[in-house]
Amino acid sequence: MTITEISAIRALVHDVPDFPKPGIVFKDITPLLADPTAFTAAIDQLGRRILHHAPQGIVAIESRGFIFGAALALRLGLPLLPVRKPGKLPRRTVAAAYQLEYGSDRIEMHHDAVQAGLRYAVVDDVIATGGTAAATAELVAGQGGRVACFGFLIELDFLGGRTRLGSGAVESLLRY
Ligand code: AMP
């Protein structure tokens, strides 16, 4: 991917200061989603990077992670496993609690979603503090799965999120 393409993708991620709380600069990806050429380029490039880690499934984190996770799963021909907010999944779940850049939360997966021994790419739109991705990795590992890599459109370097992901490979398209 050329620097021009990366710059085009970066230009379509808008900073929204003080959302959802004072002091947070929210990364608004909706302009990128509204541009099919740039969105396709972002999925192609992230998909290529993720593919190097030979995942056998995509674990996508609610809710903006679903947008990228679903596109990547279709692009790479891999199963998609949704990680959801509490109370959304209809069958028995496994859960993990985590801290957000703004607040705390819980995530759940169906207890039989992950297949033991298989390799998964954990996908979200943004890694901030890394709490959500770390909790997701915990869920995958707790069910006997292996985390092949983490894939993010955006990494907020200054928050040091990747240090919470242990030795797992991290692929992020845009770093701030
Ligand atoms: P964290 O657990 O701190 O890495 O937070 C990651 C989750 O929170 C992701 O699902 C993001 O969608 C969301 N998030 C955190 N910080 C931001 C931000 N500055 N802009 C947009 N989304 C964010």
Backbone and ligand atoms as CSV (ligand in chain L), in Angstrom:
chain,resi,resn,atom,element,x,y,z
A,1,MET,N,N,0.844,-1.201,0.000
A,1,MET,CA,C,0.000,0.000,0.000
A,1,MET,C,C,0.881,1.253,0.000
A,2,THR,N,N,0.497,2.228,-0.811
A,2,THR,CA,C,1.326,3.435,-0.920
A,2,THR,C,C,1.052,4.382,0.238
A,3,ILE,N,N,2.012,5.298,0.412
A,3,ILE,CA,C,1.851,6.330,1.453
A,3,ILE,C,C,0.612,7.161,1.149
A,4,THR,N,N,0.356,7.382,-0.138
A,4,THR,CA,C,-0.829,8.158,-0.525
A,4,THR,C,C,-2.104,7.474,-0.050
A,5,GLU,N,N,-2.161,6.128,-0.233
A,5,GLU,CA,C,-3.366,5.404,0.211
A,5,GLU,C,C,-3.528,5.497,1.730
A,6,ILE,N,N,-2.422,5.309,2.447
A,6,ILE,CA,C,-2.479,5.404,3.910
A,6,ILE,C,C,-2.914,6.813,4.321
A,7,SER,N,N,-2.368,7.823,3.631
A,7,SER,CA,C,-2.748,9.216,3.945
A,7,SER,C,C,-4.228,9.441,3.663
A,8,ALA,N,N,-4.733,8.820,2.586
A,8,ALA,CA,C,-6.149,8.976,2.250
A,8,ALA,C,C,-7.023,8.357,3.343
A,9,ILE,N,N,-6.596,7.193,3.846
A,9,ILE,CA,C,-7.352,6.539,4.922
A,9,ILE,C,C,-7.289,7.401,6.189
A,10,ARG,N,N,-6.082,7.862,6.503
A,10,ARG,CA,C,-5.889,8.682,7.709
A,10,ARG,C,C,-6.746,9.958,7.660
A,11,ALA,N,N,-6.844,10.551,6.467
A,11,ALA,CA,C,-7.610,11.798,6.314
A,11,ALA,C,C,-9.103,11.573,6.556
A,12,LEU,N,N,-9.536,10.308,6.477
A,12,LEU,CA,C,-10.961,10.002,6.664
A,12,LEU,C,C,-11.278,9.538,8.093
A,13,VAL,N,N,-10.298,9.640,8.977
A,13,VAL,CA,C,-10.546,9.411,10.405
A,13,VAL,C,C,-10.484,10.783,11.071
A,14,HIS,N,N,-11.618,11.212,11.589
A,14,HIS,CA,C,-11.698,12.580,12.119
A,14,HIS,C,C,-11.610,12.596,13.642
A,15,ASP,N,N,-10.871,13.539,14.168
A,15,ASP,CA,C,-10.781,13.724,15.616
A,15,ASP,C,C,-11.988,14.515,16.113
A,16,VAL,N,N,-12.654,13.974,17.127
A,16,VAL,CA,C,-13.759,14.704,17.760
A,16,VAL,C,C,-13.387,14.929,19.224
A,17,PRO,N,N,-12.988,16.153,19.565
A,17,PRO,CA,C,-12.556,16.417,20.941
A,17,PRO,C,C,-13.717,16.325,21.927
A,18,ASP,N,N,-13.373,15.875,23.129
A,18,ASP,CA,C,-14.311,15.849,24.260
A,18,ASP,C,C,-15.547,14.991,24.020
A,19,PHE,N,N,-15.379,13.882,23.302
A,19,PHE,CA,C,-16.459,12.899,23.150
A,19,PHE,C,C,-15.891,11.530,23.514
A,20,PRO,N,N,-16.609,10.725,24.279
A,20,PRO,CA,C,-17.897,10.997,24.936
A,20,PRO,C,C,-17.762,11.730,26.261
A,21,LYS,N,N,-16.512,12.085,26.622
A,21,LYS,CA,C,-16.286,12.791,27.895
A,21,LYS,C,C,-15.236,13.862,27.664
A,22,PRO,N,N,-15.206,14.908,28.492
A,22,PRO,CA,C,-14.148,15.903,28.369
A,22,PRO,C,C,-12.770,15.232,28.453
A,23,GLY,N,N,-11.864,15.667,27.589
A,23,GLY,CA,C,-10.495,15.147,27.617
A,23,GLY,C,C,-10.252,13.988,26.668
A,24,ILE,N,N,-11.304,13.330,26.194
A,24,ILE,CA,C,-11.142,12.222,25.238
A,24,ILE,C,C,-11.222,12.784,23.816
A,25,VAL,N,N,-10.251,12.398,22.998
A,25,VAL,CA,C,-10.327,12.753,21.565
A,25,VAL,C,C,-10.812,11.506,20.836
A,26,PHE,N,N,-12.065,11.529,20.420
A,26,PHE,CA,C,-12.689,10.362,19.809
A,26,PHE,C,C,-12.288,10.263,18.339
A,27,LYS,N,N,-11.902,9.061,17.918
A,27,LYS,CA,C,-11.554,8.819,16.517
A,27,LYS,C,C,-12.822,8.400,15.773
A,28,ASP,N,N,-13.328,9.298,14.947
A,28,ASP,CA,C,-14.570,9.059,14.203
A,28,ASP,C,C,-14.226,8.418,12.859
A,29,ILE,N,N,-14.619,7.136,12.711
A,29,ILE,CA,C,-14.291,6.396,11.492
A,29,ILE,C,C,-15.408,6.459,10.454
A,30,THR,N,N,-16.514,7.151,10.772
A,30,THR,CA,C,-17.650,7.120,9.839
A,30,THR,C,C,-17.317,7.737,8.469
A,31,PRO,N,N,-16.450,8.770,8.388
A,31,PRO,CA,C,-16.083,9.246,7.031
A,31,PRO,C,C,-15.363,8.165,6.216
A,32,LEU,N,N,-14.544,7.344,6.867
A,32,LEU,CA,C,-13.870,6.238,6.157
A,32,LEU,C,C,-14.895,5.226,5.649
A,33,LEU,N,N,-15.866,4.887,6.508
A,33,LEU,CA,C,-16.888,3.902,6.115
A,33,LEU,C,C,-17.713,4.404,4.933
A,34,ALA,N,N,-17.824,5.725,4.825
A,34,ALA,CA,C,-18.639,6.326,3.757
A,34,ALA,C,C,-17.891,6.405,2.424
A,35,ASP,N,N,-16.614,6.000,2.429
A,35,ASP,CA,C,-15.807,6.056,1.203
A,35,ASP,C,C,-15.401,4.630,0.807
A,36,PRO,N,N,-16.144,4.026,-0.134
A,36,PRO,CA,C,-15.906,2.607,-0.434
A,36,PRO,C,C,-14.494,2.300,-0.929
A,37,THR,N,N,-13.869,3.236,-1.644
A,37,THR,CA,C,-12.510,2.985,-2.145
A,37,THR,C,C,-11.523,2.920,-0.978
A,38,ALA,N,N,-11.587,3.905,-0.097
A,38,ALA,CA,C,-10.663,3.948,1.045
A,38,ALA,C,C,-10.967,2.818,2.033
A,39,PHE,N,N,-12.242,2.525,2.240
A,39,PHE,CA,C,-12.617,1.444,3.167
A,39,PHE,C,C,-12.089,0.110,2.630
A,40,THR,N,N,-12.253,-0.109,1.325
A,40,THR,CA,C,-11.737,-1.337,0.712
A,40,THR,C,C,-10.216,-1.418,0.870
A,41,ALA,N,N,-9.534,-0.290,0.633
A,41,ALA,CA,C,-8.068,-0.272,0.773
A,41,ALA,C,C,-7.668,-0.606,2.211
A,42,ALA,N,N,-8.398,-0.082,3.169
A,42,ALA,CA,C,-8.082,-0.337,4.588
A,42,ALA,C,C,-8.261,-1.824,4.908
A,43,ILE,N,N,-9.342,-2.416,4.427
A,43,ILE,CA,C,-9.608,-3.833,4.701
A,43,ILE,C,C,-8.570,-4.713,3.990
A,44,ASP,N,N,-8.245,-4.371,2.754
A,44,ASP,CA,C,-7.245,-5.151,2.005
A,44,ASP,C,C,-5.906,-5.141,2.732
A,45,GLN,N,N,-5.486,-3.961,3.144
A,45,GLN,CA,C,-4.170,-3.836,3.774
A,45,GLN,C,C,-4.134,-4.515,5.146
A,46,LEU,N,N,-5.161,-4.285,5.962
A,46,LEU,CA,C,-5.205,-4.921,7.288
A,46,LEU,C,C,-5.312,-6.436,7.112
A,47,GLY,N,N,-6.104,-6.843,6.120
A,47,GLY,CA,C,-6.260,-8.275,5.836
A,47,GLY,C,C,-4.934,-8.926,5.467
A,48,ARG,N,N,-4.161,-8.250,4.623
A,48,ARG,CA,C,-2.846,-8.786,4.224
A,48,ARG,C,C,-1.943,-8.962,5.422
A,49,ARG,N,N,-1.950,-7.954,6.294
A,49,ARG,CA,C,-1.067,-8.018,7.479
A,49,ARG,C,C,-1.497,-9.132,8.425
A,50,ILE,N,N,-2.803,-9.266,8.605
A,50,ILE,CA,C,-3.330,-10.292,9.508
A,50,ILE,C,C,-3.030,-11.689,8.962
A,51,LEU,N,N,-3.131,-11.806,7.639
A,51,LEU,CA,C,-2.926,-13.109,6.989
A,51,LEU,C,C,-1.531,-13.685,7.255
A,52,HIS,N,N,-0.543,-12.822,7.450
A,52,HIS,CA,C,0.817,-13.285,7.766
A,52,HIS,C,C,0.863,-14.141,9.022
A,53,HIS,N,N,-0.134,-13.961,9.892
A,53,HIS,CA,C,-0.139,-14.688,11.165
A,53,HIS,C,C,-1.005,-15.952,11.094
A,54,ALA,N,N,-1.464,-16.262,9.899
A,54,ALA,CA,C,-2.200,-17.497,9.631
A,54,ALA,C,C,-3.352,-17.776,10.606
A,55,PRO,N,N,-4.272,-16.793,10.768
A,55,PRO,CA,C,-5.414,-17.047,11.659
A,55,PRO,C,C,-6.397,-18.022,11.016
A,56,GLN,N,N,-7.165,-18.686,11.870
A,56,GLN,CA,C,-8.209,-19.605,11.378
A,56,GLN,C,C,-9.607,-19.077,11.692
A,57,GLY,N,N,-9.661,-17.914,12.338
A,57,GLY,CA,C,-10.935,-17.269,12.630
A,57,GLY,C,C,-10.686,-15.837,13.049
A,58,ILE,N,N,-11.754,-15.015,12.915
A,58,ILE,CA,C,-11.683,-13.603,13.311
A,58,ILE,C,C,-12.589,-13.424,14.525
A,59,VAL,N,N,-12.028,-12.942,15.610
A,59,VAL,CA,C,-12.804,-12.629,16.806
A,59,VAL,C,C,-12.993,-11.117,16.829
A,60,ALA,N,N,-14.241,-10.661,16.641
A,60,ALA,CA,C,-14.516,-9.235,16.489
A,60,ALA,C,C,-15.232,-8.690,17.713
A,61,ILE,N,N,-14.803,-7.510,18.133
A,61,ILE,CA,C,-15.283,-6.911,19.376
A,61,ILE,C,C,-16.388,-5.891,19.110
A,62,GLU,N,N,-17.535,-6.039,19.807
A,62,GLU,CA,C,-18.654,-5.092,19.692
A,62,GLU,C,C,-18.190,-3.680,20.050
A,63,SER,N,N,-18.677,-2.637,19.367
A,63,SER,CA,C,-19.525,-2.803,18.206
A,63,SER,C,C,-18.819,-2.368,16.919
A,64,ARG,N,N,-17.931,-1.379,16.997
A,64,ARG,CA,C,-17.280,-0.968,15.749
A,64,ARG,C,C,-16.306,-2.036,15.247
A,65,GLY,N,N,-15.875,-2.912,16.148
A,65,GLY,CA,C,-15.030,-4.023,15.721
A,65,GLY,C,C,-15.760,-4.971,14.780
A,66,PHE,N,N,-17.110,-5.010,14.897
A,66,PHE,CA,C,-17.900,-5.866,13.992
A,66,PHE,C,C,-17.767,-5.406,12.539
A,67,ILE,N,N,-17.682,-4.081,12.367
A,67,ILE,CA,C,-17.621,-3.534,11.002
A,67,ILE,C,C,-16.358,-4.035,10.310
A,68,PHE,N,N,-15.233,-3.940,11.018
A,68,PHE,CA,C,-13.952,-4.356,10.436
A,68,PHE,C,C,-13.806,-5.872,10.473
A,69,GLY,N,N,-14.255,-6.467,11.572
A,69,GLY,CA,C,-14.148,-7.923,11.709
A,69,GLY,C,C,-14.944,-8.652,10.640
A,70,ALA,N,N,-16.158,-8.174,10.365
A,70,ALA,CA,C,-17.002,-8.841,9.364
A,70,ALA,C,C,-16.385,-8.697,7.971
A,71,ALA,N,N,-15.916,-7.499,7.659
A,71,ALA,CA,C,-15.299,-7.277,6.344
A,71,ALA,C,C,-14.046,-8.147,6.198
A,72,LEU,N,N,-13.248,-8.223,7.248
A,72,LEU,CA,C,-12.018,-9.029,7.186
A,72,LEU,C,C,-12.332,-10.525,7.062
A,73,ALA,N,N,-13.337,-10.969,7.811
A,73,ALA,CA,C,-13.703,-12.391,7.766
A,73,ALA,C,C,-14.134,-12.778,6.349
A,74,LEU,N,N,-14.936,-11.941,5.719
A,74,LEU,CA,C,-15.377,-12.225,4.342
A,74,LEU,C,C,-14.201,-12.142,3.371
A,75,ARG,N,N,-13.368,-11.129,3.545
A,75,ARG,CA,C,-12.210,-10.920,2.661
A,75,ARG,C,C,-11.248,-12.107,2.727
A,76,LEU,N,N,-11.063,-12.633,3.955
A,76,LEU,CA,C,-10.075,-13.705,4.161
A,76,LEU,C,C,-10.719,-15.095,4.141
A,77,GLY,N,N,-12.027,-15.147,4.037
A,77,GLY,CA,C,-12.720,-16.434,4.012
A,77,GLY,C,C,-12.610,-17.186,5.331
A,78,LEU,N,N,-12.765,-16.447,6.436
A,78,LEU,CA,C,-12.607,-17.049,7.769
A,78,LEU,C,C,-13.895,-16.938,8.574
A,79,PRO,N,N,-14.086,-17.846,9.536
A,79,PRO,CA,C,-15.240,-17.736,10.432
A,79,PRO,C,C,-15.173,-16.446,11.255
A,80,LEU,N,N,-16.336,-15.880,11.540
A,80,LEU,CA,C,-16.427,-14.657,12.347
A,80,LEU,C,C,-17.041,-15.001,13.703
A,81,LEU,N,N,-16.350,-14.641,14.777
A,81,LEU,CA,C,-16.836,-14.915,16.133
A,81,LEU,C,C,-17.068,-13.585,16.838
A,82,PRO,N,N,-18.325,-13.229,17.108
A,82,PRO,CA,C,-18.592,-11.948,17.760
A,82,PRO,C,C,-18.377,-12.007,19.277
A,83,VAL,N,N,-17.739,-10.955,19.786
A,83,VAL,CA,C,-17.602,-10.756,21.237
A,83,VAL,C,C,-18.558,-9.626,21.576
A,84,ARG,N,N,-19.490,-9.889,22.519
A,84,ARG,CA,C,-20.583,-8.947,22.715
A,84,ARG,C,C,-20.659,-8.356,24.105
A,85,LYS,N,N,-21.377,-7.265,24.212
A,85,LYS,CA,C,-21.687,-6.657,25.500
A,85,LYS,C,C,-22.628,-7.606,26.253
A,86,PRO,N,N,-22.682,-7.498,27.593
A,86,PRO,CA,C,-23.460,-8.466,28.386
A,86,PRO,C,C,-24.936,-8.548,27.984
A,87,GLY,N,N,-25.455,-9.771,28.036
A,87,GLY,CA,C,-26.889,-9.982,27.851
A,87,GLY,C,C,-27.361,-10.033,26.410
A,88,LYS,N,N,-26.449,-9.998,25.451
A,88,LYS,CA,C,-26.852,-9.975,24.044
A,88,LYS,C,C,-26.868,-11.356,23.402
A,89,LEU,N,N,-26.022,-12.240,23.894
A,89,LEU,CA,C,-25.923,-13.566,23.269
A,89,LEU,C,C,-26.955,-14.501,23.885
A,90,PRO,N,N,-27.636,-15.297,23.063
A,90,PRO,CA,C,-28.783,-16.059,23.548
A,90,PRO,C,C,-28.437,-17.335,24.316
A,91,ARG,N,N,-27.239,-17.884,24.102
A,91,ARG,CA,C,-26.919,-19.160,24.762
A,91,ARG,C,C,-25.913,-18.941,25.904
A,92,ARG,N,N,-25.435,-20.027,26.487
A,92,ARG,CA,C,-24.497,-19.929,27.613
A,92,ARG,C,C,-23.219,-19.206,27.177
A,93,THR,N,N,-22.747,-18.325,28.039
A,93,THR,CA,C,-21.586,-17.510,27.669
A,93,THR,C,C,-20.429,-17.673,28.651
A,94,VAL,N,N,-19.246,-17.252,28.196
A,94,VAL,CA,C,-18.099,-17.009,29.073
A,94,VAL,C,C,-17.862,-15.503,29.043
A,95,ALA,N,N,-17.374,-14.935,30.157
A,95,ALA,CA,C,-17.278,-13.477,30.257
A,95,ALA,C,C,-15.949,-13.044,30.835
A,96,ALA,N,N,-15.563,-11.787,30.526
A,96,ALA,CA,C,-14.393,-11.169,31.137
A,96,ALA,C,C,-14.703,-9.695,31.385
A,97,ALA,N,N,-14.192,-9.143,32.496
A,97,ALA,CA,C,-14.378,-7.723,32.807
A,97,ALA,C,C,-13.124,-6.968,32.378
A,98,TYR,N,N,-13.267,-5.693,32.022
A,98,TYR,CA,C,-12.115,-4.904,31.586
A,98,TYR,C,C,-12.348,-3.415,31.810
A,99,GLN,N,N,-11.250,-2.654,31.780
A,99,GLN,CA,C,-11.296,-1.193,31.917
A,99,GLN,C,C,-11.250,-0.559,30.536
A,100,LEU,N,N,-12.034,0.484,30.314
A,100,LEU,CA,C,-11.988,1.265,29.073
A,100,LEU,C,C,-11.195,2.542,29.309
A,101,GLU,N,N,-10.841,3.216,28.203
A,101,GLU,CA,C,-10.254,4.548,28.338
A,101,GLU,C,C,-11.256,5.433,29.098
A,102,TYR,N,N,-12.541,5.186,28.829
A,102,TYR,CA,C,-13.572,5.920,29.551
A,102,TYR,C,C,-14.569,4.932,30.156
A,103,GLY,N,N,-14.304,4.462,31.383
A,103,GLY,CA,C,-15.231,3.596,32.110
A,103,GLY,C,C,-14.787,2.147,32.157
A,104,SER,N,N,-15.688,1.270,32.573
A,104,SER,CA,C,-15.380,-0.158,32.609
A,104,SER,C,C,-16.541,-0.933,32.021
A,105,ASP,N,N,-16.265,-2.171,31.624
A,105,ASP,CA,C,-17.328,-2.936,30.973
A,105,ASP,C,C,-17.030,-4.429,31.076
A,106,ARG,N,N,-17.922,-5.201,30.467
A,106,ARG,CA,C,-17.801,-6.657,30.441
A,106,ARG,C,C,-18.066,-7.130,29.026
A,107,ILE,N,N,-17.415,-8.208,28.652
A,107,ILE,CA,C,-17.668,-8.769,27.326
A,107,ILE,C,C,-17.978,-10.256,27.455
A,108,GLU,N,N,-18.701,-10.758,26.489
A,108,GLU,CA,C,-19.109,-12.173,26.520
A,108,GLU,C,C,-18.956,-12.825,25.151
A,109,MET,N,N,-18.727,-14.136,25.188
A,109,MET,CA,C,-18.768,-14.965,23.970
A,109,MET,C,C,-19.580,-16.207,24.303
A,110,HIS,N,N,-20.143,-16.813,23.281
A,110,HIS,CA,C,-20.750,-18.118,23.515
A,110,HIS,C,C,-19.661,-19.083,23.982
A,111,HIS,N,N,-20.032,-19.945,24.931
A,111,HIS,CA,C,-19.041,-20.814,25.566
A,111,HIS,C,C,-18.386,-21.781,24.570
A,112,ASP,N,N,-19.089,-22.048,23.459
A,112,ASP,CA,C,-18.561,-23.012,22.489
A,112,ASP,C,C,-18.110,-22.346,21.182
A,113,ALA,N,N,-17.903,-21.013,21.227
A,113,ALA,CA,C,-17.551,-20.296,19.989
A,113,ALA,C,C,-16.128,-20.629,19.526
A,114,VAL,N,N,-15.203,-20.605,20.473
A,114,VAL,CA,C,-13.797,-20.840,20.141
A,114,VAL,C,C,-13.534,-22.334,20.094
A,115,GLN,N,N,-12.778,-22.761,19.093
A,115,GLN,CA,C,-12.384,-24.176,19.028
A,115,GLN,C,C,-10.965,-24.327,19.563
A,116,ALA,N,N,-10.824,-25.207,20.543
A,116,ALA,CA,C,-9.515,-25.391,21.190
A,116,ALA,C,C,-8.453,-25.716,20.151
A,117,GLY,N,N,-7.299,-25.056,20.297
A,117,GLY,CA,C,-6.160,-25.334,19.419
A,117,GLY,C,C,-6.119,-24.486,18.161
A,118,LEU,N,N,-7.248,-23.856,17.796
A,118,LEU,CA,C,-7.235,-23.022,16.585
A,118,LEU,C,C,-6.668,-21.629,16.891
A,119,ARG,N,N,-6.217,-20.965,15.805
A,119,ARG,CA,C,-5.584,-19.649,15.912
A,119,ARG,C,C,-6.582,-18.560,15.489
A,120,TYR,N,N,-6.658,-17.511,16.298
A,120,TYR,CA,C,-7.624,-16.445,16.040
A,120,TYR,C,C,-6.954,-15.071,15.968
A,121,ALA,N,N,-7.473,-14.225,15.073
A,121,ALA,CA,C,-7.089,-12.812,15.041
A,121,ALA,C,C,-8.159,-12.031,15.798
A,122,VAL,N,N,-7.749,-11.260,16.774
A,122,VAL,CA,C,-8.663,-10.425,17.558
A,122,VAL,C,C,-8.700,-9.038,16.917
A,123,VAL,N,N,-9.913,-8.594,16.514
A,123,VAL,CA,C,-10.042,-7.371,15.701
A,123,VAL,C,C,-10.937,-6.333,16.382
A,124,ASP,N,N,-10.481,-5.077,16.344
A,124,ASP,CA,C,-11.319,-3.953,16.787
A,124,ASP,C,C,-10.958,-2.728,15.954
A,125,ASP,N,N,-11.792,-1.690,16.042
A,125,ASP,CA,C,-11.459,-0.474,15.275
A,125,ASP,C,C,-10.291,0.264,15.894
A,126,VAL,N,N,-10.322,0.413,17.222
A,126,VAL,CA,C,-9.316,1.220,17.926
A,126,VAL,C,C,-8.749,0.425,19.095
A,127,ILE,N,N,-7.430,0.474,19.285
A,127,ILE,CA,C,-6.861,0.049,20.566
A,127,ILE,C,C,-6.434,1.316,21.297
A,128,ALA,N,N,-7.012,1.483,22.480
A,128,ALA,CA,C,-6.685,2.643,23.318
A,128,ALA,C,C,-5.804,2.135,24.462
A,129,THR,N,N,-6.411,1.828,25.611
A,129,THR,CA,C,-5.606,1.309,26.732
A,129,THR,C,C,-5.276,-0.172,26.566
A,130,GLY,N,N,-5.959,-0.835,25.664
A,130,GLY,CA,C,-5.717,-2.261,25.433
A,130,GLY,C,C,-6.540,-3.185,26.310
A,131,GLY,N,N,-7.355,-2.602,27.200
A,131,GLY,CA,C,-8.130,-3.425,28.127
A,131,GLY,C,C,-9.120,-4.351,27.423
A,132,THR,N,N,-9.801,-3.826,26.426
A,132,THR,CA,C,-10.820,-4.620,25.728
A,132,THR,C,C,-10.174,-5.777,24.975
A,133,ALA,N,N,-9.087,-5.469,24.270
A,133,ALA,CA,C,-8.414,-6.510,23.488
A,133,ALA,C,C,-7.782,-7.557,24.424
A,134,ALA,N,N,-7.225,-7.102,25.540
A,134,ALA,CA,C,-6.605,-8.034,26.495
A,134,ALA,C,C,-7.674,-8.972,27.075
A,135,ALA,N,N,-8.841,-8.417,27.407
A,135,ALA,CA,C,-9.932,-9.233,27.955
A,135,ALA,C,C,-10.418,-10.238,26.903
A,136,THR,N,N,-10.452,-9.804,25.658
A,136,THR,CA,C,-10.882,-10.693,24.579
A,136,THR,C,C,-9.885,-11.840,24.399
A,137,ALA,N,N,-8.605,-11.512,24.459
A,137,ALA,CA,C,-7.560,-12.543,24.353
A,137,ALA,C,C,-7.700,-13.551,25.489
A,138,GLU,N,N,-8.063,-13.040,26.671
A,138,GLU,CA,C,-8.277,-13.896,27.844
A,138,GLU,C,C,-9.426,-14.888,27.573
A,139,LEU,N,N,-10.506,-14.366,26.961
A,139,LEU,CA,C,-11.650,-15.232,26.639
A,139,LEU,C,C,-11.241,-16.324,25.650
A,140,VAL,N,N,-10.486,-15.915,24.627
A,140,VAL,CA,C,-10.052,-16.881,23.601
A,140,VAL,C,C,-9.174,-17.953,24.252
A,141,ALA,N,N,-8.211,-17.513,25.043
A,141,ALA,CA,C,-7.283,-18.450,25.682
A,141,ALA,C,C,-8.011,-19.344,26.690
A,142,GLY,N,N,-8.989,-18.751,27.387
A,142,GLY,CA,C,-9.763,-19.503,28.386
A,142,GLY,C,C,-10.538,-20.657,27.769
A,143,GLN,N,N,-10.836,-20.538,26.482
A,143,GLN,CA,C,-11.555,-21.615,25.776
A,143,GLN,C,C,-10.592,-22.508,24.999
A,144,GLY,N,N,-9.310,-22.321,25.237
A,144,GLY,CA,C,-8.320,-23.203,24.600
A,144,GLY,C,C,-7.856,-22.735,23.237
A,145,GLY,N,N,-8.308,-21.526,22.809
A,145,GLY,CA,C,-7.865,-20.991,21.516
A,145,GLY,C,C,-6.529,-20.293,21.643
A,146,ARG,N,N,-5.902,-20.025,20.493
A,146,ARG,CA,C,-4.627,-19.301,20.491
A,146,ARG,C,C,-4.823,-17.976,19.770
A,147,VAL,N,N,-4.208,-16.927,20.293
A,147,VAL,CA,C,-4.306,-15.623,19.634
A,147,VAL,C,C,-3.156,-15.514,18.635
A,148,ALA,N,N,-3.524,-15.575,17.340
A,148,ALA,CA,C,-2.508,-15.500,16.277
A,148,ALA,C,C,-1.956,-14.086,16.188
A,149,CYS,N,N,-2.867,-13.105,16.336
A,149,CYS,CA,C,-2.474,-11.690,16.289
A,149,CYS,C,C,-3.659,-10.831,16.684
A,150,PHE,N,N,-3.368,-9.538,16.869
A,150,PHE,CA,C,-4.403,-8.532,17.072
A,150,PHE,C,C,-4.393,-7.626,15.848
A,151,GLY,N,N,-5.577,-7.206,15.381
A,151,GLY,CA,C,-5.647,-6.309,14.232
A,151,GLY,C,C,-6.541,-5.117,14.541
A,152,PHE,N,N,-5.990,-3.910,14.343
A,152,PHE,CA,C,-6.745,-2.682,14.617
A,152,PHE,C,C,-6.600,-1.720,13.445
A,153,LEU,N,N,-7.642,-0.970,13.163
A,153,LEU,CA,C,-7.487,0.112,12.199
A,153,LEU,C,C,-6.574,1.184,12.810
A,154,ILE,N,N,-6.811,1.478,14.087
A,154,ILE,CA,C,-6.153,2.615,14.754
A,154,ILE,C,C,-5.528,2.176,16.067
A,155,GLU,N,N,-4.290,2.605,16.285
A,155,GLU,CA,C,-3.633,2.367,17.574
A,155,GLU,C,C,-3.267,3.724,18.175
A,156,LEU,N,N,-3.705,3.947,19.413
A,156,LEU,CA,C,-3.350,5.188,20.115
A,156,LEU,C,C,-2.081,4.904,20.917
A,157,ASP,N,N,-0.943,5.094,20.246
A,157,ASP,CA,C,0.366,4.748,20.812
A,157,ASP,C,C,0.605,5.325,22.198
A,158,PHE,N,N,0.165,6.584,22.353
A,158,PHE,CA,C,0.476,7.295,23.604
A,158,PHE,C,C,-0.197,6.664,24.822
A,159,LEU,N,N,-1.154,5.762,24.620
A,159,LEU,CA,C,-1.803,5.079,25.748
A,159,LEU,C,C,-1.139,3.738,26.053
A,160,GLY,N,N,-0.229,3.312,25.200
A,160,GLY,CA,C,0.570,2.109,25.490
A,160,GLY,C,C,-0.220,0.812,25.535
A,161,GLY,N,N,-1.345,0.756,24.833
A,161,GLY,CA,C,-2.219,-0.424,24.899
A,161,GLY,C,C,-1.528,-1.735,24.548
A,162,ARG,N,N,-0.595,-1.681,23.585
A,162,ARG,CA,C,-0.013,-2.963,23.141
A,162,ARG,C,C,0.802,-3.643,24.236
A,163,THR,N,N,1.245,-2.889,25.235
A,163,THR,CA,C,2.014,-3.507,26.331
A,163,THR,C,C,1.131,-4.444,27.169
A,164,ARG,N,N,-0.207,-4.249,27.052
A,164,ARG,CA,C,-1.118,-5.129,27.810
A,164,ARG,C,C,-1.442,-6.408,27.047
A,165,LEU,N,N,-0.908,-6.516,25.834
A,165,LEU,CA,C,-1.258,-7.676,25.006
A,165,LEU,C,C,-0.174,-8.745,25.016
A,166,GLY,N,N,0.745,-8.627,25.966
A,166,GLY,CA,C,1.791,-9.640,26.107
A,166,GLY,C,C,2.654,-9.710,24.869
A,167,SER,N,N,2.982,-10.931,24.461
A,167,SER,CA,C,3.901,-11.093,23.330
A,167,SER,C,C,3.133,-11.224,22.010
A,168,GLY,N,N,1.803,-11.057,22.057
A,168,GLY,CA,C,0.987,-11.200,20.848
A,168,GLY,C,C,1.373,-10.181,19.779
A,169,ALA,N,N,1.373,-10.612,18.501
A,169,ALA,CA,C,1.672,-9.703,17.398
A,169,ALA,C,C,0.528,-8.703,17.259
A,170,VAL,N,N,0.859,-7.441,17.016
A,170,VAL,CA,C,-0.144,-6.389,16.863
A,170,VAL,C,C,0.011,-5.747,15.492
A,171,GLU,N,N,-1.061,-5.771,14.703
A,171,GLU,CA,C,-1.072,-5.116,13.396
A,171,GLU,C,C,-2.054,-3.959,13.459
A,172,SER,N,N,-1.560,-2.728,13.270
A,172,SER,CA,C,-2.467,-1.576,13.234
A,172,SER,C,C,-2.092,-0.713,12.041
A,173,LEU,N,N,-3.128,-0.237,11.341
A,173,LEU,CA,C,-2.914,0.481,10.080
A,173,LEU,C,C,-2.491,1.928,10.323
A,174,LEU,N,N,-3.135,2.570,11.288
A,174,LEU,CA,C,-2.848,3.980,11.587
A,174,LEU,C,C,-2.419,4.094,13.028
A,175,ARG,N,N,-1.281,4.753,13.254
A,175,ARG,CA,C,-0.822,4.935,14.635
A,175,ARG,C,C,-0.767,6.422,14.953
A,176,TYR,N,N,-1.230,6.757,16.158
A,176,TYR,CA,C,-1.250,8.165,16.583
A,176,TYR,C,C,-0.463,8.314,17.873
L,1,AMP,P1,P,-9.424,0.105,25.202
L,1,AMP,O1,O,-10.014,-1.064,25.926
L,1,AMP,O2,O,-9.058,1.218,26.143
L,1,AMP,O3,O,-8.281,-0.283,24.306
L,1,AMP,O4,O,-10.570,0.735,24.320
L,1,AMP,C1,C,-10.863,0.225,23.094
L,1,AMP,C2,C,-12.321,0.338,22.784
L,1,AMP,O5,O,-12.867,1.589,23.098
L,1,AMP,C3,C,-12.536,0.134,21.315
L,1,AMP,O6,O,-13.642,-0.737,21.161
L,1,AMP,C4,C,-12.804,1.498,20.770
L,1,AMP,O7,O,-13.869,1.441,19.866
L,1,AMP,C5,C,-13.148,2.367,21.955
L,1,AMP,N1,N,-12.314,3.567,22.063
L,1,AMP,C6,C,-11.461,3.857,23.067
L,1,AMP,N2,N,-10.886,5.035,22.910
L,1,AMP,C7,C,-11.368,5.538,21.761
L,1,AMP,C8,C,-11.140,6.753,21.026
L,1,AMP,N3,N,-10.292,7.698,21.475
L,1,AMP,N4,N,-11.785,6.903,19.864
L,1,AMP,C9,C,-12.639,5.956,19.408
L,1,AMP,N5,N,-12.896,4.803,20.050
L,1,AMP,C10,C,-12.277,4.593,21.214
